[in-house]
């Protein structure tokens, strides 16, 4: 009998095994598509009061793991099961308030109870009030903002005596600034600009935990394409059919494997650019080698493993050469920051009454605004030679700014200036050597007010501008001969004001602003305005009128006493070796 039972058991095992496939196709599971998990977050502190429950709920909102399980712990059973927060959320200052709403007894839409009816002691309505700093959009980009934030919650005592949120929480979460800082990491995701042949940073914010999953989250952002603020200004190298074949994998040897599919029709140049995009985007989250595969083979034939040191210097065209030490305008002339001597030609010998000037990124050309009696005019030409006049009209012209040279097109051939604070004129060199005026659709930017200063980024994908003393960044979208400034965003609204000048910083994702503030006259900002850090104010006399910044260069500013330089935020400003009173410095760009 025992032998018969044993045979039957073996038969059952064989039948079961026959129903298990020998292998199955791998499935990529992104954070968005991961299955719902149980709410395994710790329960709130025992006997916490309604105000504390709501405050701790707001604090927990910054933890995105397990579909906001940390936040759901503060909801009653019904709301835990039903609540689905949006992917975007509002970031508020950490000093928010929570107060009881004495006019309501049963929720945010409740009306005051009749005087004959006593309030329910087991229900409290709590209102949260805070100051908005910005939002994290659904595409993981920070969008600066300002103003008040308010949300109202109903909190009910449960059968076990514990208070829990019983009204549906708003789908848009409130997250405090300090908790956001602790739970999200900024990543500069790189996207290619075919126009200038460089990679452009797109600042995005990804959950910091678990740290091992950071490369996978960055890869998800690459696959999704640029954020709304950069869409149209850069190229998405991934076609519709390209996808991740497997999740990003950590290998036993410490390397990462990224497996793509759908690239069989892509050319060698596109595959090399995709490799560069992935490696550049990953360099802030991993220092290990990255194994890049596509359709079962190395993405780039003969080059399976990659480090950032393997990449060509794509951004050379957007960084001034080390021998270009910068220039300054002083007394109607253009002089060198390197030795203080006037530049060769009419711009340096006093033939022109120069008001402002800009040197092209390659250093070969110069654009100057010249005072001519009661009017001003623009001159553009080769550095060291006479500069032909370009007729623009108008009563004022902003300091010019150069677009980087187009891929394979030789020297820079496009310069912008603002006419009468309201029209952006871009001057383009035609094949016959004439500078022709073309327009820029800047309606969205001008809707914020008159433009003071305008600076094209050295990668050509963005502009920074001062508008009514505020600092604004917008993307540059080109379609044929049409150029449009899109998605203008005021950086640090309500905080940063009286901005007199701005320049692109030592990295493509930073800016340096000069302001009229006596205590913090020079500020460094991230390109999205999420971070702002003040330079040391020692030795400077407000207002600071002008600022010059560039990769691998010291910051140079101009105040009433002359020119000053610094390289670090906390460094005391030192007199420039060729300081001159009323000089205005500028680096190529």
C-alpha positions in Angstrom: 0.0 0.0 0.0 2.8 2.4 0.9 4.4 1.7 -2.5 1.2 2.5 -4.3 0.9 5.8 -2.4 4.4 6.7 -3.3 3.8 6.1 -7.0 0.7 8.2 -6.9 2.6 11.1 -5.2 5.3 11.0 -7.8 2.7 11.0 -10.6 1.1 14.1 -9.1 4.5 15.9 -8.9 5.2 15.1 -12.6 1.8 16.4 -13.7 2.4 19.6 -11.7 5.8 20.1 -13.2 4.5 19.5 -16.7 2.3 22.7 -16.1 5.3 24.9 -15.3 7.0 26.4 -18.4 10.7 25.8 -18.8 11.2 29.5 -19.2 9.1 32.7 -19.5 9.7 36.0 -21.2 11.0 38.8 -18.9 8.7 41.7 -18.1 9.9 45.2 -17.4 8.1 46.5 -14.3 8.4 50.3 -13.9 7.6 52.1 -10.7 4.3 53.2 -12.2 3.2 49.7 -13.2 4.3 47.8 -10.1 1.5 45.9 -8.4 -0.1 47.4 -5.4 1.3 46.3 -2.1 -0.1 46.0 1.3 0.1 49.1 3.6 3.1 47.9 5.7 4.1 51.3 7.0 4.2 51.8 10.8 1.0 52.9 12.4 0.8 56.4 13.8 1.8 57.1 17.4 -0.8 55.8 19.8 -3.3 58.4 21.0 -2.1 61.1 18.7 -4.4 64.1 18.5 -6.2 65.2 15.3 -3.7 68.1 14.7 -0.8 65.7 15.0 -2.4 63.1 12.7 -2.7 65.7 10.0 0.8 67.1 10.5 2.3 63.7 10.4 0.3 62.8 7.3 1.8 65.9 5.5 5.3 64.9 6.7 4.8 61.3 5.4 3.6 62.5 1.9 7.2 62.9 0.8 7.8 59.1 1.1 6.6 57.7 -2.3 7.5 54.0 -1.5 4.8 51.3 -1.8 2.3 53.7 -3.3 2.5 56.2 -0.4 2.0 53.6 2.3 3.5 55.9 4.9 0.7 58.5 4.2 -2.0 55.8 4.1 -1.2 54.8 7.6 -2.9 58.0 8.8 -6.2 57.2 6.9 -9.1 55.1 8.1 -9.7 51.8 6.4 -12.1 53.1 3.8 -9.8 55.9 2.6 -6.8 53.6 2.6 -8.5 51.4 0.1 -9.8 54.2 -2.1 -7.2 56.9 -2.1 -5.0 57.3 -5.3 -2.8 60.4 -5.1 -1.6 62.1 -8.2 2.0 61.7 -9.3 2.5 65.5 -9.1 2.5 67.3 -5.7 2.8 70.8 -4.2 5.9 71.6 -2.2 5.3 74.0 0.7 7.5 75.7 3.3 8.2 73.5 6.3 6.7 76.0 8.7 3.1 75.3 7.9 0.2 75.5 10.3 -2.6 73.1 11.3 -5.7 74.6 13.0 -9.1 73.3 14.0 -12.0 74.6 11.8 -14.6 75.5 14.4 -17.2 76.3 11.8 -17.4 72.8 10.5 -18.2 69.5 12.2 -18.2 66.9 9.6 -15.8 67.7 6.8 -14.6 70.3 4.4 -18.0 70.8 2.7 -20.0 70.7 5.9 -22.2 73.6 7.0 -22.4 74.8 10.6 -24.5 72.6 12.7 -27.8 74.0 14.1 -27.5 75.5 17.5 -29.7 72.8 19.0 -27.3 70.1 17.8 -24.1 69.5 19.7 -20.9 68.9 17.7 -19.9 65.3 17.3 -16.9 64.9 19.8 -15.6 62.1 17.6 -15.1 64.2 14.5 -12.8 67.2 14.1 -12.0 69.3 11.0 -8.4 70.4 10.6 -7.2 73.0 8.1 -3.6 73.0 6.8 -2.2 76.4 5.7 1.3 76.9 4.1 3.3 78.8 1.6 3.8 77.3 -1.8 7.4 77.0 -3.1 6.6 75.0 -6.3 5.3 71.8 -7.6 6.8 68.5 -8.7 5.1 67.8 -12.0 4.0 64.4 -13.3 7.2 64.3 -15.4 9.4 64.7 -12.3 10.4 68.3 -13.0 10.3 71.1 -10.4 8.1 74.1 -11.4 8.6 77.1 -9.1 5.6 78.8 -7.7 4.4 81.0 -4.8 1.3 81.9 -2.9 -0.8 80.3 -0.2 -1.7 76.6 0.0 -4.7 75.3 2.0 -6.3 71.9 2.5 -9.0 70.7 4.9 -9.3 67.2 6.5 -11.9 65.5 8.5 -10.5 63.4 11.3 -12.6 60.8 13.0 -12.1 58.7 16.2 -12.1 55.0 15.3 -13.6 52.1 17.3 -10.2 51.5 18.9 -10.0 55.1 20.1 -7.4 56.2 17.6 -7.9 59.3 15.3 -7.7 58.8 11.6 -8.4 60.9 8.5 -11.8 60.0 7.3 -12.4 62.4 4.4 -10.9 61.7 1.0 -7.6 63.5 1.0 -7.0 65.8 -1.9 -5.4 64.0 -4.9 -2.6 66.6 -5.0 -0.4 66.0 -2.0 1.2 68.7 0.1 4.9 68.0 0.8 7.2 70.0 3.0 10.4 71.4 1.6 12.7 69.6 4.0 11.0 66.2 3.6 11.1 66.6 -0.2 14.9 67.4 0.1 15.4 64.2 2.2 13.4 61.9 -0.1 14.2 63.0 -3.6 17.5 63.4 -5.5 18.0 65.8 -8.4 19.3 64.2 -11.6 20.5 66.1 -14.7 19.0 63.8 -17.4 20.8 64.6 -20.7 19.0 65.2 -24.0 20.7 65.8 -27.3 20.5 69.1 -29.2 20.9 68.3 -32.9 21.1 72.0 -33.6 24.3 72.6 -31.6 25.6 69.1 -31.3 25.7 69.1 -27.5 23.8 67.4 -24.6 21.4 69.6 -22.6 20.6 69.0 -18.9 17.0 68.4 -17.9 16.8 68.6 -14.1 14.4 65.9 -12.7 13.8 64.6 -9.2 13.6 60.9 -8.4 12.9 59.0 -5.2 16.2 58.5 -3.3 15.3 55.1 -1.8 16.0 52.4 -2.4 19.4 53.7 -3.6 20.0 50.5 -5.7 17.0 51.4 -7.8 18.2 54.9 -8.8 19.7 53.8 -12.2 16.4 52.2 -13.2 14.4 55.3 -12.3 16.8 57.5 -14.3 16.4 55.1 -17.2 12.6 55.4 -17.0 13.0 59.2 -17.3 15.3 58.9 -20.4 12.7 56.6 -22.0 9.9 59.1 -21.3 11.6 61.9 -23.0 12.3 65.5 -22.0 10.2 67.3 -19.4 7.5 69.8 -20.6 9.9 72.7 -20.0 12.4 71.4 -22.6 10.1 69.6 -25.1 10.8 70.8 -28.6 14.1 72.4 -27.6 16.0 69.0 -27.7 15.7 65.8 -29.6 14.3 62.5 -28.2 16.6 59.9 -29.6 14.2 57.0 -28.7 11.6 56.2 -31.3 8.2 54.9 -30.5 9.2 51.3 -30.9 12.2 51.5 -28.6 11.8 50.0 -25.1 13.6 48.4 -22.2 13.8 44.7 -22.7 14.5 44.1 -19.0 14.8 46.1 -15.8 18.2 47.8 -15.3 20.2 45.1 -13.7 23.1 45.2 -11.1 25.6 42.6 -12.1 27.8 40.5 -9.8 30.9 42.4 -11.1 29.5 45.7 -10.0 28.5 46.9 -13.4 25.0 47.8 -14.7 23.2 46.2 -17.6 20.8 48.2 -19.7 19.0 46.1 -22.4 17.1 47.9 -25.1 15.0 46.6 -28.0 13.5 48.1 -31.1 16.7 49.7 -32.4 17.4 47.4 -35.3 16.8 50.2 -37.8 18.8 52.9 -36.0 22.0 54.1 -37.5 25.5 53.9 -36.0 25.4 57.7 -35.1 22.1 57.4 -33.3 23.2 54.4 -31.3 26.4 56.2 -30.2 24.3 59.2 -29.2 22.0 57.0 -27.2 24.9 55.4 -25.4 26.2 58.9 -24.6 22.8 60.0 -23.3 22.5 57.0 -21.0 26.0 57.3 -19.6 25.8 61.1 -19.1 22.5 60.8 -17.4 23.7 58.0 -15.1 26.9 59.6 -14.0 25.4 61.2 -10.9 23.8 58.0 -9.7 26.5 55.4 -10.4 30.2 55.4 -10.9 30.3 51.8 -12.3 30.6 50.6 -15.8 27.4 50.4 -17.8 26.8 47.4 -20.2 24.6 48.6 -23.1 22.8 46.0 -25.1 20.2 46.4 -27.9 18.3 43.6 -29.6 20.6 40.9 -28.1 23.9 42.5 -29.1 26.1 45.5 -27.9 24.3 48.7 -28.6 27.4 50.0 -30.3 29.3 47.2 -32.1 32.7 46.5 -30.5 31.9 48.7 -27.4 29.8 46.8 -24.8 30.9 48.4 -21.6 30.9 52.2 -21.1 32.1 54.9 -18.7 31.8 58.6 -19.0 35.5 58.8 -19.9 34.8 56.8 -23.0 32.6 59.6 -24.5 33.7 62.3 -26.9 33.7 65.9 -25.6 30.2 66.7 -26.9 29.9 69.9 -25.0 33.1 71.5 -26.4 31.1 73.8 -28.6 29.2 75.2 -25.7 32.3 76.0 -23.5 34.6 78.9 -24.3 38.2 77.9 -25.0 40.6 78.3 -22.0 42.5 81.0 -23.9 39.5 83.3 -24.1 39.8 85.1 -20.8 36.8 87.4 -21.2 36.3 91.1 -22.0 34.8 94.2 -20.5 33.3 97.5 -21.7 34.6 100.6 -20.1 34.6 104.2 -21.3 33.1 103.4 -24.7 35.7 100.8 -25.5 36.1 97.0 -25.3 39.0 95.8 -23.2 40.5 92.4 -22.2 39.8 91.0 -18.8 43.1 89.1 -19.1 45.5 92.2 -19.3 43.2 95.2 -19.4 44.3 96.2 -22.8 41.9 97.4 -25.5 40.9 94.9 -28.1 42.2 95.4 -31.6 40.1 97.3 -34.1 37.5 100.0 -33.9 35.8 98.4 -30.8 38.9 99.0 -28.8 40.4 102.2 -30.2 37.5 104.5 -29.4 36.1 104.8 -32.9 32.8 103.5 -31.5 31.1 104.7 -28.4 30.4 101.2 -27.1 27.6 100.8 -24.6 27.6 97.0 -24.3 29.1 94.1 -26.1 29.1 90.3 -26.5 31.8 87.9 -27.8 30.8 84.8 -29.7 31.4 81.5 -27.9 34.2 80.6 -30.3 35.8 84.0 -29.7 35.9 84.9 -33.4 33.1 87.5 -33.6 32.0 90.5 -31.6 28.6 92.3 -31.4 28.4 95.8 -29.8 25.7 98.3 -29.0 26.9 101.7 -30.0 25.6 105.1 -28.7 25.1 107.4 -31.7 23.8 110.7 -30.4 20.3 110.2 -29.2 20.0 106.7 -30.6 21.7 103.4 -30.3 22.7 100.9 -33.0 24.0 97.4 -33.3 27.3 96.4 -34.9 28.4 92.9 -35.7 31.5 91.5 -37.2 34.8 89.7 -36.8 36.8 90.6 -33.6 39.6 93.0 -34.3 38.1 94.4 -37.5 35.5 97.1 -38.3 32.0 96.0 -37.4 29.3 96.7 -39.9 26.1 98.5 -38.7 22.9 96.5 -38.5 19.8 98.7 -38.6 17.3 97.8 -35.9 15.6 101.1 -34.9 14.2 101.6 -31.5 15.4 103.6 -28.5 17.2 100.9 -26.6 19.0 97.7 -27.2 19.9 95.1 -24.6 23.4 93.7 -24.4 23.7 91.2 -27.3 23.9 87.4 -26.7 25.2 84.8 -29.1 23.8 81.5 -30.2 26.3 78.6 -30.2 27.7 77.6 -33.6 25.5 75.1 -35.4 26.9 71.6 -35.9 29.4 71.7 -38.7 28.5 75.3 -39.7 31.8 77.1 -38.7 31.8 80.3 -36.5 28.8 81.5 -34.6 26.3 83.1 -37.0 23.4 84.3 -34.9 23.1 87.0 -32.3 20.1 88.3 -30.3 19.2 91.6 -28.7 16.0 93.1 -27.1 14.7 96.2 -28.8 12.8 98.6 -26.5 12.4 95.9 -23.9 9.6 94.4 -26.0 10.9 92.8 -29.2 13.6 90.2 -29.5 15.5 90.6 -32.7 17.8 87.8 -33.9 20.4 88.7 -36.4 21.3 85.8 -38.7 24.3 85.8 -41.1 23.2 84.9 -44.6 25.5 83.1 -47.2 26.4 86.5 -48.7 27.8 87.8 -45.5 24.8 90.1 -44.6 23.2 90.1 -41.1 19.5 89.7 -41.6 16.9 90.5 -38.9 14.5 87.7 -38.1 11.9 87.5 -35.4 11.4 85.5 -32.2 8.0 84.6 -30.9 8.4 85.7 -27.3 4.7 86.3 -26.5 4.7 84.0 -23.5 7.7 85.7 -22.0 6.5 89.2 -22.7 3.2 88.4 -21.0 5.2 88.6 -17.7 6.4 92.2 -18.5 9.1 94.1 -20.3 12.5 92.4 -20.8 15.6 93.9 -19.3 18.5 91.4 -19.8 18.5 88.4 -22.1 21.1 85.6 -22.2 21.0 82.6 -24.5 22.4 79.5 -22.8 25.7 78.3 -24.3 24.0 75.1 -25.5 21.3 77.2 -27.2 18.4 75.4 -25.7 17.2 78.1 -23.2 17.2 81.8 -22.5 17.5 83.5 -19.1 16.0 87.0 -18.8 15.2 89.6 -16.3 11.5 90.7 -16.4 10.3 93.4 -14.0 13.3 92.6 -11.8 12.5 88.9 -11.7 14.6 86.1 -13.1 12.9 84.0 -15.8 14.1 80.9 -17.8 12.4 79.7 -21.0 13.1 77.1 -23.7 14.1 77.9 -27.3 12.1 75.9 -29.7 13.1 76.0 -33.4 11.0 74.8 -36.3 12.5 75.7 -39.6 12.9 79.5 -39.6 10.5 79.9 -36.7 11.9 80.4 -33.2 9.6 80.4 -30.2 10.3 80.9 -26.5 8.2 78.4 -24.5 7.4 77.6 -20.9 8.8 80.7 -19.2 9.2 80.1 -15.5 10.0 82.7 -12.9 12.7 81.4 -10.6 12.3 81.9 -6.8 9.1 84.1 -7.3 8.4 86.3 -4.3 12.0 85.8 -3.0 14.4 86.8 -5.7 13.8 90.4 -6.8 15.6 93.5 -8.1 17.8 91.3 -10.5 20.1 93.6 -12.5 22.0 91.0 -14.5 22.3 87.2 -15.1 24.7 84.8 -16.7 24.9 81.1 -17.3 27.1 79.5 -14.6 30.0 77.1 -14.4 27.8 74.2 -15.3 24.9 74.2 -17.9 22.3 73.7 -15.2 23.2 76.7 -13.1 22.8 80.5 -13.3 24.5 83.4 -11.5 22.4 86.5 -10.8 23.4 90.0 -9.6 20.8 91.8 -7.5 20.3 95.1 -5.7 20.1 93.3 -2.3 22.7 94.8 0.1 22.9 91.6 2.1 22.9 89.0 -0.7 23.9 90.8 -3.9 25.0 87.7 -5.9 23.1 84.4 -6.1 23.7 81.1 -7.7 20.6 79.2 -8.8 19.8 75.8 -10.3 18.3 76.1 -13.7 14.8 75.3 -12.4 15.1 77.7 -9.4 14.8 74.8 -6.9 18.0 75.8 -5.2 19.3 79.3 -4.5 22.6 79.9 -2.7 24.1 83.3 -1.9 27.7 84.2 -2.5 29.6 85.9 0.3 28.8 89.6 0.3 32.1 90.7 1.8 33.8 93.6 0.0 30.9 94.2 -2.4 28.9 97.4 -2.4 25.3 97.2 -3.4 24.0 97.4 -6.0 26.0 94.9 -8.1 25.4 96.0 -11.7 26.8 93.2 -13.8 28.0 89.6 -13.5 30.1 87.3 -15.8 30.2 83.5 -15.4 31.3 80.6 -17.5 32.7 77.0 -17.2 36.2 76.9 -15.6 36.2 80.6 -15.0 36.0 82.7 -11.8 32.8 84.8 -11.3 33.4 88.4 -12.1 31.0 91.1 -10.8 30.9 94.9 -11.1 29.9 97.3 -8.3 30.4 100.9 -7.6 34.0 100.3 -6.7 35.0 98.3 -9.8 35.5 94.6 -10.6 35.6 91.7 -8.1 36.2 88.0 -8.5 35.4 84.8 -6.6 35.2 81.1 -7.3 33.3 79.6 -4.3 30.1 80.6 -2.5 31.8 81.3 0.8 34.9 83.0 -0.7 35.6 86.6 0.1 35.5 88.7 -3.1 38.9 89.8 -4.3 39.7 92.9 -6.4 40.1 92.0 -10.1 43.7 92.4 -11.3 42.5 94.8 -14.0 39.6 96.4 -12.2 38.2 99.7 -13.6 35.4 101.7 -12.2 32.2 101.4 -14.2 33.5 98.4 -16.2 31.0 95.7 -17.2 32.6 92.2 -17.6 31.5 89.5 -19.9 32.6 86.0 -21.0 32.0 84.6 -24.5 28.4 83.7 -25.1 
